Amino acid sequence: MPDPKPVVARSPVVADPDDPAGSPTPAGVDPDEPAGPAPRPGPAGTGGGDAEVNQAGALLSQAMLSLARVVLRRGRDGAKRAASSGRVRLDLRQLRRDRDVMYQKLGREARHLLEGGEVQHPGLARGVERIKEIEARIAQVEADLVARRAAEVAAGVAGDDATIADAAEPGGPTGSDEE
């Protein structure tokens, strides 16, 4: 046999005399009290409730937001300083590179003027002589390298695909003109 349905007790509904619409209100319910669950008590001894917890949460939230703003501002300021400093260092490096190129051009021009007899200066003459000695050594080393590669190719012991012409180019197989 089927179970009988449980009986649910219902509160009698009465009309609220103060309500102009005459909405029914369950008996035993005060229409002036807010509906919803009762406020929770706070931790023991604090006499707190939801209002204090909400206020504390709001204060904590504001403090965290303020802290985040400070951290972001400082980070942004630091990034700006680093970028500015980086630009200045890059500009300085470029200026030094430009200066070095101008020294090289000036040196070549001075050499041409000295060799053309348009300028006479003992210090410049010594510098040009030193450059000529270095150029002679470079030519000798390049010639030795070409001879060595030719001997290796003739003996069949060439270690890589480099050719004799590579060694004869200015700067050798690496393409570098610097020592």
SVG drawing of the C-alpha trace seen along z (x, -y; Angstrom):
<svg xmlns="http://www.w3.org/2000/svg" viewBox="-8 -71 117 73">
<polyline fill="none" stroke="black" stroke-width="0.4" points="0.0,0.0 1.3,-3.4 2.7,-5.7 0.3,-8.4 1.5,-11.9 3.0,-13.7 0.8,-16.4 2.4,-19.9 1.3,-22.4 0.5,-25.7 0.2,-29.0 -3.1,-30.7 -3.1,-33.7 -4.6,-36.9 -5.1,-40.2 -2.9,-43.1 -5.2,-45.9 -2.5,-48.6 -1.8,-47.3 -4.1,-49.3 -3.8,-46.5 -4.9,-44.0 -2.1,-41.5 -2.3,-38.4 0.4,-38.0 1.1,-34.7 0.1,-34.7 2.9,-35.3 5.0,-37.3 5.6,-40.9 5.4,-42.9 7.7,-45.6 10.7,-43.3 13.0,-42.7 12.6,-39.3 15.6,-37.0 17.9,-35.2 18.8,-36.6 22.2,-38.3 25.1,-35.9 26.9,-36.6 30.6,-37.5 33.5,-35.8 33.1,-35.1 33.6,-38.3 33.3,-40.7 29.6,-41.3 30.0,-41.5 27.7,-40.7 27.5,-41.0 27.8,-44.8 31.1,-44.7 32.4,-41.9 31.3,-43.8 32.9,-47.0 36.2,-45.2 36.1,-43.6 35.5,-47.0 38.5,-48.5 40.7,-45.6 39.6,-45.9 40.4,-49.6 43.8,-49.0 44.7,-46.3 43.5,-48.5 45.6,-51.4 48.6,-49.1 48.2,-47.8 48.0,-51.4 51.3,-52.3 53.0,-49.2 51.8,-49.7 52.8,-53.4 56.3,-52.6 56.7,-49.9 55.6,-52.2 57.9,-54.9 60.8,-52.4 60.1,-51.1 60.1,-54.7 63.4,-55.5 64.9,-52.3 63.7,-53.0 65.0,-56.5 68.3,-55.4 68.5,-52.7 67.8,-55.3 70.6,-57.6 73.1,-54.7 72.1,-53.7 72.6,-57.3 75.9,-57.5 77.1,-54.3 76.0,-55.6 77.8,-58.9 81.0,-57.0 80.7,-54.8 80.2,-58.0 83.3,-59.5 85.4,-56.4 84.3,-56.4 85.2,-60.1 88.7,-59.4 89.2,-56.7 88.1,-59.0 90.4,-61.8 93.3,-59.3 92.8,-58.3 92.6,-61.9 95.7,-62.8 97.6,-59.9 96.6,-61.0 97.6,-64.5 101.0,-63.4 101.7,-61.1 100.6,-63.8 103.1,-66.2 100.4,-68.7 101.1,-68.3 104.5,-67.8 104.4,-66.6 106.8,-64.2 104.1,-62.6 101.8,-62.0 104.8,-60.6 105.6,-58.1 102.0,-57.0 101.8,-56.5 105.1,-54.5 103.7,-52.3 100.5,-51.7 102.6,-50.8 104.6,-48.3 101.4,-46.7 100.0,-46.5 103.2,-44.8 102.9,-42.2 99.2,-41.6 100.2,-41.0 103.0,-38.6 100.6,-36.6 98.0,-36.4 100.6,-35.2 101.8,-32.5 98.2,-31.5 97.6,-31.2 100.8,-29.1 99.7,-26.8 96.2,-26.3 97.8,-25.5 100.0,-22.9 97.1,-21.3 95.0,-21.2 97.9,-19.6 98.4,-17.1 94.6,-16.4 94.3,-17.2 92.1,-20.3 90.0,-20.2 87.0,-22.2 85.4,-23.7 87.5,-26.8 89.4,-27.7 92.7,-29.3 90.8,-32.4 89.1,-32.7 92.5,-33.1 93.6,-35.7 90.7,-38.0 91.3,-41.0 90.8,-39.8 91.2,-36.2 88.4,-33.5 86.5,-35.2 86.1,-38.4 87.5,-40.5 90.0,-43.2 90.8,-43.7 93.7,-42.0"/>
</svg>
